[in-house]
Amino acid sequence: MSSVAPLPTLTPDTEEVTQTGEPTAAHIVKTDPGENAAAKVLEARIYGTPLEALCGYVWVPSRDPKQLPICEECKSIYEMYRAFNDGLNERPEE
């Protein structure tokens, strides 16, 4: 009689880091199509739920981001997205 060993349980190796102390940069929040970023941040601030930035950083918003410099990685990703999608909704010239 042969025995079959059970498969090991795999857990993803992810680390959620939430910001503590004084923030050093304002991040650009990830949004789904049709979502309003400002409304998403306000809701997260009220309920204390974490958000994910374009750069992958996870934090719970608690301060006014206008007083901080924008995260360079978020800014770079956003600019690349805008450049890639620029003109996608335009009709080709005939």
mmCIF file as gemmi writes it, N, C-alpha and C atoms, coordinates in Angstrom:
data_model
loop_
_atom_site.group_PDB
_atom_site.id
_atom_site.type_symbol
_atom_site.label_atom_id
_atom_site.label_alt_id
_atom_site.label_comp_id
_atom_site.label_asym_id
_atom_site.label_entity_id
_atom_site.label_seq_id
_atom_site.pdbx_PDB_ins_code
_atom_site.Cartn_x
_atom_site.Cartn_y
_atom_site.Cartn_z
_atom_site.occupancy
_atom_site.B_iso_or_equiv
_atom_site.pdbx_formal_charge
_atom_site.auth_seq_id
_atom_site.auth_asym_id
_atom_site.pdbx_PDB_model_num
ATOM 1 N N . MET Axp A 1 ? 0.84 -1.153 0 1 0 ? 1 A 1
ATOM 2 C CA . MET Axp A 1 ? 0 0 0 1 0 ? 1 A 1
ATOM 3 C C . MET Axp A 1 ? 0.901 1.237 0 1 0 ? 1 A 1
ATOM 4 N N . SER Axp A 2 ? 0.59 2.182 -0.881 1 0 ? 2 A 1
ATOM 5 C CA . SER Axp A 2 ? 1.407 3.391 -0.93 1 0 ? 2 A 1
ATOM 6 C C . SER Axp A 2 ? 0.696 4.522 -0.197 1 0 ? 2 A 1
ATOM 7 N N . SER Axp A 3 ? 1.47 5.36 0.425 1 0 ? 3 A 1
ATOM 8 C CA . SER Axp A 3 ? 0.872 6.49 1.129 1 0 ? 3 A 1
ATOM 9 C C . SER Axp A 3 ? 1.236 7.774 0.402 1 0 ? 3 A 1
ATOM 10 N N . VAL Axp A 4 ? 0.339 8.702 0.454 1 0 ? 4 A 1
ATOM 11 C CA . VAL Axp A 4 ? 0.554 9.983 -0.197 1 0 ? 4 A 1
ATOM 12 C C . VAL Axp A 4 ? 0.703 11.042 0.884 1 0 ? 4 A 1
ATOM 13 N N . ALA Axp A 5 ? 1.775 11.769 0.82 1 0 ? 5 A 1
ATOM 14 C CA . ALA Axp A 5 ? 2.008 12.829 1.8 1 0 ? 5 A 1
ATOM 15 C C . ALA Axp A 5 ? 1.12 14.032 1.468 1 0 ? 5 A 1
ATOM 16 N N . PRO Axp A 6 ? 0.565 14.669 2.478 1 0 ? 6 A 1
ATOM 17 C CA . PRO Axp A 6 ? -0.261 15.851 2.198 1 0 ? 6 A 1
ATOM 18 C C . PRO Axp A 6 ? 0.597 16.99 1.657 1 0 ? 6 A 1
ATOM 19 N N . LEU Axp A 7 ? -0.015 17.8 0.81 1 0 ? 7 A 1
ATOM 20 C CA . LEU Axp A 7 ? 0.693 18.947 0.255 1 0 ? 7 A 1
ATOM 21 C C . LEU Axp A 7 ? 0.912 19.994 1.341 1 0 ? 7 A 1
ATOM 22 N N . PRO Axp A 8 ? 2.048 20.64 1.331 1 0 ? 8 A 1
ATOM 23 C CA . PRO Axp A 8 ? 2.287 21.678 2.331 1 0 ? 8 A 1
ATOM 24 C C . PRO Axp A 8 ? 1.394 22.892 2.054 1 0 ? 8 A 1
ATOM 25 N N . THR Axp A 9 ? 1.043 23.576 3.095 1 0 ? 9 A 1
ATOM 26 C CA . THR Axp A 9 ? 0.264 24.796 2.953 1 0 ? 9 A 1
ATOM 27 C C . THR Axp A 9 ? 1.216 25.93 2.639 1 0 ? 9 A 1
ATOM 28 N N . LEU Axp A 10 ? 0.93 26.623 1.559 1 0 ? 10 A 1
ATOM 29 C CA . LEU Axp A 10 ? 1.788 27.727 1.149 1 0 ? 10 A 1
ATOM 30 C C . LEU Axp A 10 ? 1.154 29.04 1.582 1 0 ? 10 A 1
ATOM 31 N N . THR Axp A 11 ? 1.934 29.856 2.208 1 0 ? 11 A 1
ATOM 32 C CA . THR Axp A 11 ? 1.457 31.187 2.578 1 0 ? 11 A 1
ATOM 33 C C . THR Axp A 11 ? 2.298 32.199 1.819 1 0 ? 11 A 1
ATOM 34 N N . PRO Axp A 12 ? 1.649 33.174 1.216 1 0 ? 12 A 1
ATOM 35 C CA . PRO Axp A 12 ? 2.431 34.157 0.459 1 0 ? 12 A 1
ATOM 36 C C . PRO Axp A 12 ? 3.352 34.947 1.377 1 0 ? 12 A 1
ATOM 37 N N . ASP Axp A 13 ? 4.524 35.227 0.862 1 0 ? 13 A 1
ATOM 38 C CA . ASP Axp A 13 ? 5.509 35.984 1.631 1 0 ? 13 A 1
ATOM 39 C C . ASP Axp A 13 ? 5.309 37.47 1.341 1 0 ? 13 A 1
ATOM 40 N N . THR Axp A 14 ? 4.303 38.03 2 1 0 ? 14 A 1
ATOM 41 C CA . THR Axp A 14 ? 4.029 39.451 1.814 1 0 ? 14 A 1
ATOM 42 C C . THR Axp A 14 ? 4.189 40.151 3.147 1 0 ? 14 A 1
ATOM 43 N N . GLU Axp A 15 ? 4.573 41.377 3.059 1 0 ? 15 A 1
ATOM 44 C CA . GLU Axp A 15 ? 4.758 42.16 4.266 1 0 ? 15 A 1
ATOM 45 C C . GLU Axp A 15 ? 3.99 43.459 4.114 1 0 ? 15 A 1
ATOM 46 N N . GLU Axp A 16 ? 3.057 43.707 5.011 1 0 ? 16 A 1
ATOM 47 C CA . GLU Axp A 16 ? 2.315 44.961 4.981 1 0 ? 16 A 1
ATOM 48 C C . GLU Axp A 16 ? 2.967 45.901 5.971 1 0 ? 16 A 1
ATOM 49 N N . VAL Axp A 17 ? 3.473 46.985 5.456 1 0 ? 17 A 1
ATOM 50 C CA . VAL Axp A 17 ? 4.145 47.958 6.295 1 0 ? 17 A 1
ATOM 51 C C . VAL Axp A 17 ? 3.257 49.189 6.378 1 0 ? 17 A 1
ATOM 52 N N . THR Axp A 18 ? 2.872 49.533 7.578 1 0 ? 18 A 1
ATOM 53 C CA . THR Axp A 18 ? 2.09 50.748 7.743 1 0 ? 18 A 1
ATOM 54 C C . THR Axp A 18 ? 2.999 51.83 8.301 1 0 ? 18 A 1
ATOM 55 N N . GLN Axp A 19 ? 2.736 53.045 7.873 1 0 ? 19 A 1
ATOM 56 C CA . GLN Axp A 19 ? 3.583 54.167 8.25 1 0 ? 19 A 1
ATOM 57 C C . GLN Axp A 19 ? 3.362 54.522 9.711 1 0 ? 19 A 1
ATOM 58 N N . THR Axp A 20 ? 4.436 54.691 10.425 1 0 ? 20 A 1
ATOM 59 C CA . THR Axp A 20 ? 4.366 55.15 11.806 1 0 ? 20 A 1
ATOM 60 C C . THR Axp A 20 ? 5.26 56.366 11.941 1 0 ? 20 A 1
ATOM 61 N N . GLY Axp A 21 ? 4.987 57.185 12.91 1 0 ? 21 A 1
ATOM 62 C CA . GLY Axp A 21 ? 5.798 58.381 13.099 1 0 ? 21 A 1
ATOM 63 C C . GLY Axp A 21 ? 5.44 59.436 12.073 1 0 ? 21 A 1
ATOM 64 N N . GLU Axp A 22 ? 6.333 60.373 11.886 1 0 ? 22 A 1
ATOM 65 C CA . GLU Axp A 22 ? 6.099 61.465 10.946 1 0 ? 22 A 1
ATOM 66 C C . GLU Axp A 22 ? 6.25 60.964 9.512 1 0 ? 22 A 1
ATOM 67 N N . PRO Axp A 23 ? 5.276 61.252 8.638 1 0 ? 23 A 1
ATOM 68 C CA . PRO Axp A 23 ? 5.393 60.838 7.235 1 0 ? 23 A 1
ATOM 69 C C . PRO Axp A 23 ? 6.492 61.636 6.543 1 0 ? 23 A 1
ATOM 70 N N . THR Axp A 24 ? 7.119 61.033 5.564 1 0 ? 24 A 1
ATOM 71 C CA . THR Axp A 24 ? 8.193 61.693 4.844 1 0 ? 24 A 1
ATOM 72 C C . THR Axp A 24 ? 7.789 62.09 3.428 1 0 ? 24 A 1
ATOM 73 N N . ALA Axp A 25 ? 6.705 61.508 2.907 1 0 ? 25 A 1
ATOM 74 C CA . ALA Axp A 25 ? 6.258 61.815 1.549 1 0 ? 25 A 1
ATOM 75 C C . ALA Axp A 25 ? 4.764 61.57 1.429 1 0 ? 25 A 1
ATOM 76 N N . ALA Axp A 26 ? 4.147 62.267 0.479 1 0 ? 26 A 1
ATOM 77 C CA . ALA Axp A 26 ? 2.74 62.049 0.155 1 0 ? 26 A 1
ATOM 78 C C . ALA Axp A 26 ? 2.695 61.052 -1.001 1 0 ? 26 A 1
ATOM 79 N N . HIS Axp A 27 ? 1.919 60.007 -0.843 1 0 ? 27 A 1
ATOM 80 C CA . HIS Axp A 27 ? 1.825 58.965 -1.856 1 0 ? 27 A 1
ATOM 81 C C . HIS Axp A 27 ? 0.585 59.161 -2.716 1 0 ? 27 A 1
ATOM 82 N N . ILE Axp A 28 ? 0.619 58.607 -3.923 1 0 ? 28 A 1
ATOM 83 C CA . ILE Axp A 28 ? -0.527 58.621 -4.823 1 0 ? 28 A 1
ATOM 84 C C . ILE Axp A 28 ? -1.235 57.288 -4.66 1 0 ? 28 A 1
ATOM 85 N N . VAL Axp A 29 ? -2.507 57.344 -4.281 1 0 ? 29 A 1
ATOM 86 C CA . VAL Axp A 29 ? -3.27 56.148 -3.962 1 0 ? 29 A 1
ATOM 87 C C . VAL Axp A 29 ? -3.716 55.424 -5.232 1 0 ? 29 A 1
ATOM 88 N N . LYS Axp A 30 ? -3.713 54.094 -5.163 1 0 ? 30 A 1
ATOM 89 C CA . LYS Axp A 30 ? -4.229 53.28 -6.259 1 0 ? 30 A 1
ATOM 90 C C . LYS Axp A 30 ? -5.751 53.377 -6.257 1 0 ? 30 A 1
ATOM 91 N N . THR Axp A 31 ? -6.338 53.515 -7.436 1 0 ? 31 A 1
ATOM 92 C CA . THR Axp A 31 ? -7.795 53.535 -7.547 1 0 ? 31 A 1
ATOM 93 C C . THR Axp A 31 ? -8.234 52.609 -8.661 1 0 ? 31 A 1
ATOM 94 N N . ASP Axp A 32 ? -9.444 52.114 -8.536 1 0 ? 32 A 1
ATOM 95 C CA . ASP Axp A 32 ? -10.048 51.317 -9.589 1 0 ? 32 A 1
ATOM 96 C C . ASP Axp A 32 ? -10.774 52.271 -10.541 1 0 ? 32 A 1
ATOM 97 N N . PRO Axp A 33 ? -11.071 51.817 -11.758 1 0 ? 33 A 1
ATOM 98 C CA . PRO Axp A 33 ? -11.803 52.68 -12.69 1 0 ? 33 A 1
ATOM 99 C C . PRO Axp A 33 ? -13.109 53.186 -12.057 1 0 ? 33 A 1
ATOM 100 N N . GLY Axp A 34 ? -13.331 54.481 -12.181 1 0 ? 34 A 1
ATOM 101 C CA . GLY Axp A 34 ? -14.539 55.087 -11.634 1 0 ? 34 A 1
ATOM 102 C C . GLY Axp A 34 ? -14.441 55.503 -10.181 1 0 ? 34 A 1
ATOM 103 N N . GLU Axp A 35 ? -13.349 55.133 -9.5 1 0 ? 35 A 1
ATOM 104 C CA . GLU Axp A 35 ? -13.16 55.517 -8.101 1 0 ? 35 A 1
ATOM 105 C C . GLU Axp A 35 ? -12.567 56.916 -8.015 1 0 ? 35 A 1
ATOM 106 N N . ASN Axp A 36 ? -12.966 57.649 -7 1 0 ? 36 A 1
ATOM 107 C CA . ASN Axp A 36 ? -12.436 58.974 -6.748 1 0 ? 36 A 1
ATOM 108 C C . ASN Axp A 36 ? -11.366 58.852 -5.666 1 0 ? 36 A 1
ATOM 109 N N . ALA Axp A 37 ? -10.145 59.252 -5.988 1 0 ? 37 A 1
ATOM 110 C CA . ALA Axp A 37 ? -9.027 59.102 -5.058 1 0 ? 37 A 1
ATOM 111 C C . ALA Axp A 37 ? -9.248 59.893 -3.776 1 0 ? 37 A 1
ATOM 112 N N . ALA Axp A 38 ? -9.736 61.125 -3.896 1 0 ? 38 A 1
ATOM 113 C CA . ALA Axp A 38 ? -9.952 61.96 -2.705 1 0 ? 38 A 1
ATOM 114 C C . ALA Axp A 38 ? -10.989 61.33 -1.781 1 0 ? 38 A 1
ATOM 115 N N . ALA Axp A 39 ? -12.052 60.785 -2.354 1 0 ? 39 A 1
ATOM 116 C CA . ALA Axp A 39 ? -13.091 60.135 -1.548 1 0 ? 39 A 1
ATOM 117 C C . ALA Axp A 39 ? -12.544 58.872 -0.888 1 0 ? 39 A 1
ATOM 118 N N . LYS Axp A 40 ? -11.705 58.142 -1.605 1 0 ? 40 A 1
ATOM 119 C CA . LYS Axp A 40 ? -11.11 56.915 -1.057 1 0 ? 40 A 1
ATOM 120 C C . LYS Axp A 40 ? -10.203 57.245 0.129 1 0 ? 40 A 1
ATOM 121 N N . VAL Axp A 41 ? -9.417 58.314 0.009 1 0 ? 41 A 1
ATOM 122 C CA . VAL Axp A 41 ? -8.518 58.723 1.096 1 0 ? 41 A 1
ATOM 123 C C . VAL Axp A 41 ? -9.331 59.197 2.298 1 0 ? 41 A 1
ATOM 124 N N . LEU Axp A 42 ? -10.369 59.984 2.045 1 0 ? 42 A 1
ATOM 125 C CA . LEU Axp A 42 ? -11.208 60.475 3.141 1 0 ? 42 A 1
ATOM 126 C C . LEU Axp A 42 ? -11.856 59.32 3.897 1 0 ? 42 A 1
ATOM 127 N N . GLU Axp A 43 ? -12.392 58.347 3.171 1 0 ? 43 A 1
ATOM 128 C CA . GLU Axp A 43 ? -13.01 57.184 3.811 1 0 ? 43 A 1
ATOM 129 C C . GLU Axp A 43 ? -11.986 56.411 4.64 1 0 ? 43 A 1
ATOM 130 N N . ALA Axp A 44 ? -10.787 56.219 4.096 1 0 ? 44 A 1
ATOM 131 C CA . ALA Axp A 44 ? -9.731 55.496 4.827 1 0 ? 44 A 1
ATOM 132 C C . ALA Axp A 44 ? -9.322 56.263 6.076 1 0 ? 44 A 1
ATOM 133 N N . ARG Axp A 45 ? -9.317 57.573 5.983 1 0 ? 45 A 1
ATOM 134 C CA . ARG Axp A 45 ? -8.964 58.407 7.135 1 0 ? 45 A 1
ATOM 135 C C . ARG Axp A 45 ? -10.019 58.305 8.228 1 0 ? 45 A 1
ATOM 136 N N . ILE Axp A 46 ? -11.288 58.279 7.841 1 0 ? 46 A 1
ATOM 137 C CA . ILE Axp A 46 ? -12.388 58.183 8.804 1 0 ? 46 A 1
ATOM 138 C C . ILE Axp A 46 ? -12.414 56.816 9.485 1 0 ? 46 A 1
ATOM 139 N N . TYR Axp A 47 ? -12.295 55.759 8.675 1 0 ? 47 A 1
ATOM 140 C CA . TYR Axp A 47 ? -12.418 54.402 9.216 1 0 ? 47 A 1
ATOM 141 C C . TYR Axp A 47 ? -11.092 53.779 9.645 1 0 ? 47 A 1
ATOM 142 N N . GLY Axp A 48 ? -9.981 54.434 9.337 1 0 ? 48 A 1
ATOM 143 C CA . GLY Axp A 48 ? -8.678 53.9 9.738 1 0 ? 48 A 1
ATOM 144 C C . GLY Axp A 48 ? -8.25 52.683 8.941 1 0 ? 48 A 1
ATOM 145 N N . THR Axp A 49 ? -8.707 52.591 7.696 1 0 ? 49 A 1
ATOM 146 C CA . THR Axp A 49 ? -8.34 51.45 6.862 1 0 ? 49 A 1
ATOM 147 C C . THR Axp A 49 ? -7.106 51.779 6.027 1 0 ? 49 A 1
ATOM 148 N N . PRO Axp A 50 ? -6.238 50.806 5.82 1 0 ? 50 A 1
ATOM 149 C CA . PRO Axp A 50 ? -5.016 51.052 5.053 1 0 ? 50 A 1
ATOM 150 C C . PRO Axp A 50 ? -5.299 51.225 3.557 1 0 ? 50 A 1
ATOM 151 N N . LEU Axp A 51 ? -4.463 52.004 2.919 1 0 ? 51 A 1
ATOM 152 C CA . LEU Axp A 51 ? -4.504 52.208 1.476 1 0 ? 51 A 1
ATOM 153 C C . LEU Axp A 51 ? -3.193 51.743 0.875 1 0 ? 51 A 1
ATOM 154 N N . GLU Axp A 52 ? -3.214 51.455 -0.419 1 0 ? 52 A 1
ATOM 155 C CA . GLU Axp A 52 ? -1.987 51.088 -1.111 1 0 ? 52 A 1
ATOM 156 C C . GLU Axp A 52 ? -1.66 52.162 -2.137 1 0 ? 52 A 1
ATOM 157 N N . ALA Axp A 53 ? -0.421 52.605 -2.116 1 0 ? 53 A 1
ATOM 158 C CA . ALA Axp A 53 ? 0.052 53.622 -3.059 1 0 ? 53 A 1
ATOM 159 C C . ALA Axp A 53 ? 0.499 52.955 -4.355 1 0 ? 53 A 1
ATOM 160 N N . LEU Axp A 54 ? 0.677 53.755 -5.386 1 0 ? 54 A 1
ATOM 161 C CA . LEU Axp A 54 ? 1.165 53.235 -6.66 1 0 ? 54 A 1
ATOM 162 C C . LEU Axp A 54 ? 2.499 52.521 -6.497 1 0 ? 54 A 1
ATOM 163 N N . CYS Axp A 55 ? 3.319 52.998 -5.569 1 0 ? 55 A 1
ATOM 164 C CA . CYS Axp A 55 ? 4.644 52.406 -5.344 1 0 ? 55 A 1
ATOM 165 C C . CYS Axp A 55 ? 4.586 51.121 -4.516 1 0 ? 55 A 1
ATOM 166 N N . GLY Axp A 56 ? 3.385 50.766 -4.031 1 0 ? 56 A 1
ATOM 167 C CA . GLY Axp A 56 ? 3.237 49.555 -3.234 1 0 ? 56 A 1
ATOM 168 C C . GLY Axp A 56 ? 3.236 49.805 -1.735 1 0 ? 56 A 1
ATOM 169 N N . TYR Axp A 57 ? 3.49 51.019 -1.328 1 0 ? 57 A 1
ATOM 170 C CA . TYR Axp A 57 ? 3.526 51.369 0.086 1 0 ? 57 A 1
ATOM 171 C C . TYR Axp A 57 ? 2.113 51.315 0.669 1 0 ? 57 A 1
ATOM 172 N N . VAL Axp A 58 ? 1.956 50.732 1.841 1 0 ? 58 A 1
ATOM 173 C CA . VAL Axp A 58 ? 0.654 50.621 2.5 1 0 ? 58 A 1
ATOM 174 C C . VAL Axp A 58 ? 0.683 51.481 3.755 1 0 ? 58 A 1
ATOM 175 N N . TRP Axp A 59 ? -0.361 52.318 3.924 1 0 ? 59 A 1
ATOM 176 C CA . TRP Axp A 59 ? -0.417 53.213 5.077 1 0 ? 59 A 1
ATOM 177 C C . TRP Axp A 59 ? -1.856 53.58 5.382 1 0 ? 59 A 1
ATOM 178 N N . VAL Axp A 60 ? -2.052 54.093 6.583 1 0 ? 60 A 1
ATOM 179 C CA . VAL Axp A 60 ? -3.353 54.615 6.994 1 0 ? 60 A 1
ATOM 180 C C . VAL Axp A 60 ? -3.212 56.135 6.996 1 0 ? 60 A 1
ATOM 181 N N . PRO Axp A 61 ? -3.95 56.832 6.125 1 0 ? 61 A 1
ATOM 182 C CA . PRO Axp A 61 ? -3.801 58.29 6.067 1 0 ? 61 A 1
ATOM 183 C C . PRO Axp A 61 ? -4.268 58.958 7.349 1 0 ? 61 A 1
ATOM 184 N N . SER Axp A 62 ? -3.484 59.948 7.804 1 0 ? 62 A 1
ATOM 185 C CA . SER Axp A 62 ? -3.852 60.648 9.033 1 0 ? 62 A 1
ATOM 186 C C . SER Axp A 62 ? -3.451 62.12 9.01 1 0 ? 62 A 1
ATOM 187 N N . ARG Axp A 63 ? -2.713 62.552 7.989 1 0 ? 63 A 1
ATOM 188 C CA . ARG Axp A 63 ? -2.245 63.938 7.92 1 0 ? 63 A 1
ATOM 189 C C . ARG Axp A 63 ? -2.557 64.544 6.559 1 0 ? 63 A 1
ATOM 190 N N . ASP Axp A 64 ? -2.451 65.864 6.469 1 0 ? 64 A 1
ATOM 191 C CA . ASP Axp A 64 ? -2.67 66.568 5.22 1 0 ? 64 A 1
ATOM 192 C C . ASP Axp A 64 ? -1.478 66.318 4.286 1 0 ? 64 A 1
ATOM 193 N N . PRO Axp A 65 ? -1.7 65.637 3.163 1 0 ? 65 A 1
ATOM 194 C CA . PRO Axp A 65 ? -0.582 65.311 2.273 1 0 ? 65 A 1
ATOM 195 C C . PRO Axp A 65 ? -0.028 66.521 1.527 1 0 ? 65 A 1
ATOM 196 N N . LYS Axp A 66 ? -0.756 67.63 1.5 1 0 ? 66 A 1
ATOM 197 C CA . LYS Axp A 66 ? -0.297 68.816 0.771 1 0 ? 66 A 1
ATOM 198 C C . LYS Axp A 66 ? 0.928 69.449 1.417 1 0 ? 66 A 1
ATOM 199 N N . GLN Axp A 67 ? 1.226 69.07 2.652 1 0 ? 67 A 1
ATOM 200 C CA . GLN Axp A 67 ? 2.367 69.64 3.349 1 0 ? 67 A 1
ATOM 201 C C . GLN Axp A 67 ? 3.643 68.817 3.152 1 0 ? 67 A 1
ATOM 202 N N . LEU Axp A 68 ? 3.565 67.757 2.338 1 0 ? 68 A 1
ATOM 203 C CA . LEU Axp A 68 ? 4.702 66.87 2.132 1 0 ? 68 A 1
ATOM 204 C C . LEU Axp A 68 ? 5.08 66.807 0.659 1 0 ? 68 A 1
ATOM 205 N N . PRO Axp A 69 ? 6.326 66.485 0.363 1 0 ? 69 A 1
ATOM 206 C CA . PRO Axp A 69 ? 6.706 66.276 -1.04 1 0 ? 69 A 1
ATOM 207 C C . PRO Axp A 69 ? 6.086 64.968 -1.549 1 0 ? 69 A 1
ATOM 208 N N . ILE Axp A 70 ? 5.819 64.908 -2.852 1 0 ? 70 A 1
ATOM 209 C CA . ILE Axp A 70 ? 5.232 63.697 -3.434 1 0 ? 70 A 1
ATOM 210 C C . ILE Axp A 70 ? 6.302 62.614 -3.532 1 0 ? 70 A 1
ATOM 211 N N . CYS Axp A 71 ? 5.915 61.394 -3.224 1 0 ? 71 A 1
ATOM 212 C CA . CYS Axp A 71 ? 6.8 60.229 -3.343 1 0 ? 71 A 1
ATOM 213 C C . CYS Axp A 71 ? 7.301 60.15 -4.786 1 0 ? 71 A 1
ATOM 214 N N . GLU Axp A 72 ? 8.607 60.131 -4.961 1 0 ? 72 A 1
ATOM 215 C CA . GLU Axp A 72 ? 9.194 60.121 -6.305 1 0 ? 72 A 1
ATOM 216 C C . GLU Axp A 72 ? 8.813 58.863 -7.084 1 0 ? 72 A 1
ATOM 217 N N . GLU Axp A 73 ? 8.736 57.726 -6.409 1 0 ? 73 A 1
ATOM 218 C CA . GLU Axp A 73 ? 8.379 56.482 -7.1 1 0 ? 73 A 1
ATOM 219 C C . GLU Axp A 73 ? 6.924 56.527 -7.572 1 0 ? 73 A 1
ATOM 220 N N . CYS Axp A 74 ? 6.006 57.01 -6.714 1 0 ? 74 A 1
ATOM 221 C CA . CYS Axp A 74 ? 4.599 57.158 -7.104 1 0 ? 74 A 1
ATOM 222 C C . CYS Axp A 74 ? 4.487 58.113 -8.295 1 0 ? 74 A 1
ATOM 223 N N . LYS Axp A 75 ? 5.205 59.235 -8.219 1 0 ? 75 A 1
ATOM 224 C CA . LYS Axp A 75 ? 5.16 60.246 -9.273 1 0 ? 75 A 1
ATOM 225 C C . LYS Axp A 75 ? 5.644 59.665 -10.601 1 0 ? 75 A 1
ATOM 226 N N . SER Axp A 76 ? 6.728 58.903 -10.571 1 0 ? 76 A 1
ATOM 227 C CA . SER Axp A 76 ? 7.284 58.292 -11.768 1 0 ? 76 A 1
ATOM 228 C C . SER Axp A 76 ? 6.288 57.3 -12.386 1 0 ? 76 A 1
ATOM 229 N N . ILE Axp A 77 ? 5.669 56.474 -11.553 1 0 ? 77 A 1
ATOM 230 C CA . ILE Axp A 77 ? 4.694 55.489 -12.031 1 0 ? 77 A 1
ATOM 231 C C . ILE Axp A 77 ? 3.489 56.202 -12.643 1 0 ? 77 A 1
ATOM 232 N N . TYR Axp A 78 ? 3.008 57.245 -11.97 1 0 ? 78 A 1
ATOM 233 C CA . TYR Axp A 78 ? 1.865 58.006 -12.466 1 0 ? 78 A 1
ATOM 234 C C . TYR Axp A 78 ? 2.178 58.661 -13.815 1 0 ? 78 A 1
ATOM 235 N N . GLU Axp A 79 ? 3.34 59.273 -13.933 1 0 ? 79 A 1
ATOM 236 C CA . GLU Axp A 79 ? 3.729 59.926 -15.183 1 0 ? 79 A 1
ATOM 237 C C . GLU Axp A 79 ? 3.872 58.914 -16.317 1 0 ? 79 A 1
ATOM 238 N N . MET Axp A 80 ? 4.413 57.734 -16.011 1 0 ? 80 A 1
ATOM 239 C CA . MET Axp A 80 ? 4.536 56.691 -17.022 1 0 ? 80 A 1
ATOM 240 C C . MET Axp A 80 ? 3.143 56.233 -17.48 1 0 ? 80 A 1
ATOM 241 N N . TYR Axp A 81 ? 2.233 56.068 -16.535 1 0 ? 81 A 1
ATOM 242 C CA . TYR Axp A 81 ? 0.863 55.67 -16.863 1 0 ? 81 A 1
ATOM 243 C C . TYR Axp A 81 ? 0.21 56.719 -17.761 1 0 ? 81 A 1
ATOM 244 N N . ARG Axp A 82 ? 0.349 58.001 -17.387 1 0 ? 82 A 1
ATOM 245 C CA . ARG Axp A 82 ? -0.251 59.08 -18.177 1 0 ? 82 A 1
ATOM 246 C C . ARG Axp A 82 ? 0.338 59.11 -19.59 1 0 ? 82 A 1
ATOM 247 N N . ALA Axp A 83 ? 1.643 58.957 -19.716 1 0 ? 83 A 1
ATOM 248 C CA . ALA Axp A 83 ? 2.29 58.973 -21.032 1 0 ? 83 A 1
ATOM 249 C C . ALA Axp A 83 ? 1.821 57.793 -21.877 1 0 ? 83 A 1
ATOM 250 N N . PHE Axp A 84 ? 1.687 56.639 -21.263 1 0 ? 84 A 1
ATOM 251 C CA . PHE Axp A 84 ? 1.269 55.436 -21.989 1 0 ? 84 A 1
ATOM 252 C C . PHE Axp A 84 ? -0.172 55.561 -22.457 1 0 ? 84 A 1
ATOM 253 N N . ASN Axp A 85 ? -1.047 56.126 -21.637 1 0 ? 85 A 1
ATOM 254 C CA . ASN Axp A 85 ? -2.471 56.209 -21.95 1 0 ? 85 A 1
ATOM 255 C C . ASN Axp A 85 ? -2.875 57.484 -22.675 1 0 ? 85 A 1
ATOM 256 N N . ASP Axp A 86 ? -1.943 58.394 -22.884 1 0 ? 86 A 1
ATOM 257 C CA . ASP Axp A 86 ? -2.252 59.644 -23.562 1 0 ? 86 A 1
ATOM 258 C C . ASP Axp A 86 ? -2.709 59.359 -24.994 1 0 ? 86 A 1
ATOM 259 N N . GLY Axp A 87 ? -3.91 59.818 -25.31 1 0 ? 87 A 1
ATOM 260 C CA . GLY Axp A 87 ? -4.411 59.67 -26.668 1 0 ? 87 A 1
ATOM 261 C C . GLY Axp A 87 ? -5.138 58.375 -26.958 1 0 ? 87 A 1
ATOM 262 N N . LEU Axp A 88 ? -5.299 57.499 -25.998 1 0 ? 88 A 1
ATOM 263 C CA . LEU Axp A 88 ? -5.973 56.224 -26.268 1 0 ? 88 A 1
ATOM 264 C C . LEU Axp A 88 ? -7.448 56.413 -26.614 1 0 ? 88 A 1
ATOM 265 N N . ASN Axp A 89 ? -8.073 57.48 -26.13 1 0 ? 89 A 1
ATOM 266 C CA . ASN Axp A 89 ? -9.495 57.701 -26.401 1 0 ? 89 A 1
ATOM 267 C C . ASN Axp A 89 ? -9.728 58.588 -27.62 1 0 ? 89 A 1
ATOM 268 N N . GLU Axp A 90 ? -8.655 59.013 -28.274 1 0 ? 90 A 1
ATOM 269 C CA . GLU Axp A 90 ? -8.812 59.846 -29.446 1 0 ? 90 A 1
ATOM 270 C C . GLU Axp A 90 ? -9.027 58.975 -30.675 1 0 ? 90 A 1
ATOM 271 N N . ARG Axp A 91 ? -9.755 59.546 -31.649 1 0 ? 91 A 1
ATOM 272 C CA . ARG Axp A 91 ? -9.976 58.838 -32.902 1 0 ? 91 A 1
ATOM 273 C C . ARG Axp A 91 ? -8.814 59.135 -33.839 1 0 ? 91 A 1
ATOM 274 N N . PRO Axp A 92 ? -8.389 58.152 -34.607 1 0 ? 92 A 1
ATOM 275 C CA . PRO Axp A 92 ? -7.296 58.415 -35.548 1 0 ? 92 A 1
ATOM 276 C C . PRO Axp A 92 ? -7.734 59.407 -36.619 1 0 ? 92 A 1
ATOM 277 N N . GLU Axp A 93 ? -6.776 60.2 -37.084 1 0 ? 93 A 1
ATOM 278 C CA . GLU Axp A 93 ? -7.081 61.176 -38.138 1 0 ? 93 A 1
ATOM 279 C C . GLU Axp A 93 ? -7.282 60.445 -39.435 1 0 ? 93 A 1
ATOM 280 N N . GLU Axp A 94 ? -8.223 60.958 -40.226 1 0 ? 94 A 1
ATOM 281 C CA . GLU Axp A 94 ? -8.505 60.315 -41.519 1 0 ? 94 A 1
ATOM 282 C C . GLU Axp A 94 ? -7.942 61.096 -42.641 1 0 ? 94 A 1
